[in-house]
Amino acid sequence: MSFSDLNLDSRLLTALPAQCQTPTAVQQQTLPSIMLGQDVLAFAPTGSGKTLAFGLGLLQQLSQQPNAQPAMTTPPSFANEYDDAEELPAFRPSSSRAHMRAVVIVPTRELASQISEVLTPLAKSVSLNVATLCGGVDVAQQAATFDQQPAQIVIATPGRLLDLLRQKLISLKGVQHLVLDEADRLLEMGFWPDVQKLMSAMPALQQQLLFSATLPNELEAQIQELAPHAHRFAVGSQNSVVEGVAQTCYLVNKGSKAQALIALLKAQLSAQQVLVFINARDNADSLSKRLNKAGIQALALHGEKDQTERDNALLAFRNGDIKVLVATDLLARGIDVTALPIVVNLDLPESAPVYVHRVGRTARAGLSGVAISLVSHGEANALAAIRELTGEALPLLALEGFPVTDQPASEARSKRAPRDKKANRRNMNKRTK
């Protein structure tokens, strides 16, 4: 099948990137339903082409009716569940903001920027505009820019979009199409209330598209509430790691992880770019400094960095100016670094689905890649959860030069027990003297 077989606008076909000759499985399955205006819930591995799936579907619909006024429909069922629902701004037809007809909501600024880069040239080919609304930019400046260049498609993080809405700097009354990209993250407790409030401000909403690589069972209720009649599509096994990722887990002492990483980078990975995931922001900075002291060019990227630092670090990594980028899970969702060969988990994530997203930064768009995890005995539960979710065996291997002297938690407790008893007896003797 080719993209032309999907009856896409010829201008979109011409504007497609050169490497996009054949639609991926998720694009083949979902695009016909999306272009018909149907609700869609799609699960597909990271790097499988989800952005173009919903992006081309939206652009096709908007290009066919560029000046159509949205029909007002019944607001979502939860629209009146919040006390501040009446504070949402009134629709101002004379405002340039009335042009907004599709909103793509994402969990991070980096993902918003990436989607904008993919969709902007395609949108221009059919005389449509794309705007990005997310943190790191002054609110007033962002609103002014949006007024100067109205956009039909807005890509936004939920917090910034809600902030602009509450300040009555935008209106969502004309939005007909809503996309939740990385839907599982957006349905988690931190984002879910904001998403509900945003949807309550979209009375003209006609289509909902939810895309993700993973969906924990506990989020099924929210999915049903959001899109009860959505057409479901699944490419591969849900919560699976994309084909082409060679996964290796090394058992190492907790205190040896940084040195083990340095040894791997110098011995096996010296000529390649490596994305290293770590759980704590402070540890990301300290690890980056340690790598640089060891002669390995590295930068840290996490949510405490200002937007300029974040942009510069990601750009330097993409351009090959640095070999190693140490990141928190800020980069685990949707970020595409072209032909990234290696991902390393210095820490296993506490949430098993996050592992799928992390290792999905490599082996994108049909390429192959390597995912290495340095695992300590204390992460046994996290590893068990990852194995259960993905169905992968993930055996623990020995790393040459790094013998394991730490004891499993159960053995450590059993060995401490006698000492604890002796200590208790000593304390009792002291108290009785």
Backbone hydrogen bonds, N-H to C=O, Kabsch-Sander energy under -0.5 kcal/mol:
donor,donor_aa,acceptor,acceptor_aa,energy
3,F,21,Q,-0.7
5,D,2,S,-0.8
6,L,3,F,-1.6
7,N,4,S,-1.5
8,L,3,F,-0.7
12,L,9,D,-0.5
13,L,9,D,-1.9
14,T,10,S,-2.0
15,A,11,R,-1.6
16,L,12,L,-0.8
16,L,13,L,-0.7
20,C,17,P,-1.9
21,Q,19,Q,-1.2
28,Q,24,T,-2.8
29,Q,25,A,-2.2
30,T,26,V,-2.2
31,L,27,Q,-2.0
34,I,30,T,-2.5
35,M,31,L,-2.9
36,L,32,P,-0.9
37,G,34,I,-1.8
38,Q,33,S,-2.2
40,V,208,Q,-2.0
41,L,231,H,-2.6
42,A,210,L,-3.0
43,F,233,F,-2.6
44,A,212,S,-1.7
48,S,45,P,-1.2
53,A,49,G,-1.3
54,F,50,K,-2.2
55,G,51,T,-2.5
56,L,52,L,-2.5
57,G,53,A,-1.3
58,L,54,F,-2.4
59,L,55,G,-2.5
60,Q,56,L,-2.4
61,Q,57,G,-1.7
62,L,58,L,-2.8
63,S,59,L,-2.3
64,Q,60,Q,-1.1
65,Q,61,Q,-1.0
68,A,65,Q,-1.1
73,T,203,P,-1.5
79,A,76,P,-2.1
81,E,78,F,-1.8
85,A,82,Y,-1.7
86,E,83,D,-0.5
87,E,84,D,-1.6
88,L,85,A,-1.4
95,S,92,R,-2.0
98,A,95,S,-1.6
99,H,96,S,-1.6
100,M,97,R,-1.4
101,R,152,Q,-2.5
102,A,152,Q,-2.1
103,V,177,H,-2.5
104,V,154,V,-3.1
105,I,103,V,-0.6
105,I,179,V,-3.2
106,V,156,A,-2.4
112,A,108,T,-1.8
113,S,109,R,-2.6
114,Q,110,E,-2.2
115,I,111,L,-2.5
116,S,112,A,-2.1
117,E,113,S,-2.1
118,V,114,Q,-1.7
119,L,115,I,-2.7
120,T,116,S,-2.6
122,L,118,V,-0.5
123,A,119,L,-2.9
124,K,120,T,-2.4
125,S,121,P,-1.2
126,V,122,L,-0.6
126,V,123,A,-1.3
127,S,124,K,-1.7
128,L,123,A,-2.5
131,A,153,I,-2.3
133,L,155,I,-2.6
134,C,132,T,-0.5
137,V,134,C,-0.5
142,Q,138,D,-2.5
143,A,139,V,-2.5
144,A,140,A,-2.4
145,T,141,Q,-2.3
146,F,142,Q,-2.1
147,D,143,A,-2.0
148,Q,144,A,-2.0
149,Q,145,T,-1.9
152,Q,129,N,-1.1
153,I,129,N,-1.9
154,V,102,A,-2.5
155,I,131,A,-2.9
156,A,104,V,-2.9
156,A,154,V,-0.5
157,T,133,L,-1.5
161,L,157,T,-2.2
162,L,158,P,-2.4
163,D,159,G,-2.0
164,L,160,R,-2.5
165,L,161,L,-1.9
166,R,162,L,-2.6
167,Q,163,D,-1.7
168,K,165,L,-1.4
169,L,164,L,-2.7
170,I,164,L,-0.8
175,V,172,L,-1.4
176,Q,101,R,-2.4
177,H,101,R,-1.9
178,L,207,Q,-2.5
179,V,103,V,-2.8
180,L,209,L,-2.9
181,D,105,I,-2.2
181,D,179,V,-0.7
182,E,211,F,-1.1
183,A,180,L,-0.5
183,A,211,F,-2.5
185,R,182,E,-0.7
186,L,182,E,-1.6
187,L,183,A,-1.3
188,E,185,R,-0.9
191,F,188,E,-1.4
192,W,188,E,-2.6
195,V,191,F,-2.3
196,Q,192,W,-2.2
197,K,193,P,-2.2
198,L,194,D,-2.4
199,M,195,V,-2.4
200,S,196,Q,-1.7
201,A,197,K,-0.6
201,A,198,L,-1.1
202,M,199,M,-1.8
205,L,202,M,-1.6
206,Q,176,Q,-2.9
207,Q,176,Q,-2.2
209,L,178,L,-2.8
210,L,40,V,-2.9
211,F,180,L,-2.4
212,S,42,A,-1.9
219,L,216,P,-2.0
220,E,217,N,-1.7
223,I,219,L,-1.9
224,Q,220,E,-2.2
225,E,221,A,-1.9
226,L,222,Q,-2.5
227,A,223,I,-2.8
230,A,227,A,-1.5
231,H,39,D,-2.7
232,R,230,A,-0.5
233,F,41,L,-2.5
235,V,43,F,-2.8
236,G,234,A,-0.6
239,N,213,A,-1.2
240,S,237,S,-1.7
245,V,242,V,-1.2
246,A,244,G,-0.7
246,A,369,G,-2.7
247,Q,245,V,-0.7
248,T,371,A,-2.6
249,C,395,P,-0.7
250,Y,373,S,-2.9
251,L,397,L,-2.8
252,V,250,Y,-0.6
252,V,375,V,-2.5
256,S,253,N,-1.3
257,K,254,K,-1.0
260,A,256,S,-2.7
261,L,257,K,-2.5
262,I,258,A,-2.3
263,A,259,Q,-2.3
264,L,260,A,-2.3
265,L,261,L,-2.8
266,K,262,I,-2.2
267,A,263,A,-2.4
268,Q,264,L,-2.2
269,L,264,L,-2.1
272,Q,269,L,-1.7
274,V,323,K,-2.8
275,L,342,I,-2.1
276,V,274,V,-0.6
276,V,325,L,-2.8
277,F,275,L,-0.5
277,F,344,V,-3.3
278,I,327,A,-2.1
284,A,280,A,-1.5
285,D,281,R,-1.7
286,S,282,D,-2.2
287,L,283,N,-2.5
288,S,284,A,-2.1
289,K,285,D,-2.1
290,R,286,S,-2.1
291,L,287,L,-2.5
292,N,288,S,-2.1
293,K,289,K,-2.1
294,A,290,R,-1.3
295,G,292,N,-1.6
296,I,291,L,-2.7
297,Q,295,G,-0.6
299,L,324,V,-1.5
301,L,326,V,-2.6
305,K,302,H,-1.6
310,R,306,D,-2.4
311,D,307,Q,-2.8
312,N,308,T,-2.7
313,A,309,E,-2.4
314,L,310,R,-2.2
315,L,311,D,-2.4
316,A,312,N,-2.6
317,F,313,A,-1.9
318,R,314,L,-2.5
319,N,315,L,-2.4
320,G,317,F,-1.0
321,D,316,A,-2.2
322,I,316,A,-1.1
323,K,297,Q,-0.8
324,V,297,Q,-1.9
325,L,274,V,-2.0
326,V,299,L,-3.1
327,A,276,V,-3.2
327,A,325,L,-0.6
328,T,301,L,-1.5
331,L,328,T,-1.7
332,A,329,D,-1.0
334,G,332,A,-0.8
337,V,335,I,-0.6
338,T,336,D,-0.6
340,L,337,V,-1.9
342,I,273,Q,-0.8
343,V,370,V,-2.4
344,V,275,L,-2.7
345,N,372,I,-3.1
346,L,277,F,-2.3
346,L,344,V,-0.9
347,D,277,F,-1.0
352,A,350,E,-0.6
354,V,351,S,-0.8
355,Y,351,S,-0.8
355,Y,352,A,-1.0
356,V,352,A,-1.1
357,H,353,P,-1.7
358,R,354,V,-2.8
359,V,355,Y,-2.6
360,G,356,V,-1.0
361,R,358,R,-1.9
362,T,359,V,-1.4
363,A,340,L,-0.8
363,A,368,S,-0.6
365,A,47,G,-2.1
367,L,364,R,-1.7
369,G,244,G,-2.7
370,V,341,P,-2.7
371,A,246,A,-2.6
372,I,343,V,-2.8
373,S,248,T,-2.6
374,L,345,N,-2.6
375,V,250,Y,-3.3
375,V,373,S,-0.7
379,E,376,S,-2.0
380,A,377,H,-1.5
383,L,379,E,-2.4
384,A,380,A,-2.3
385,A,381,N,-2.1
386,I,382,A,-1.9
387,R,383,L,-2.5
388,E,384,A,-2.2
389,L,385,A,-2.4
390,T,386,I,-2.6
391,G,387,R,-2.0
397,L,249,C,-2.8
397,L,395,P,-0.5
399,L,251,L,-0.6
400,E,398,A,-0.6
402,F,399,L,-2.2
405,T,403,P,-0.6
412,A,408,P,-2.5
413,R,409,A,-2.2
414,S,410,S,-2.0
415,K,411,E,-2.0
416,R,412,A,-1.6
417,A,413,R,-1.5
419,R,415,K,-0.6
420,D,416,R,-2.6
421,K,417,A,-2.3
422,K,418,P,-2.5
423,A,419,R,-2.6
424,N,420,D,-2.3
425,R,421,K,-2.2
426,R,422,K,-2.4
427,N,423,A,-2.4
428,M,424,N,-2.4
429,N,425,R,-2.3
430,K,426,R,-2.3
431,R,427,N,-2.3
432,T,428,M,-1.6
433,K,429,N,-0.7
433,K,430,K,-0.7
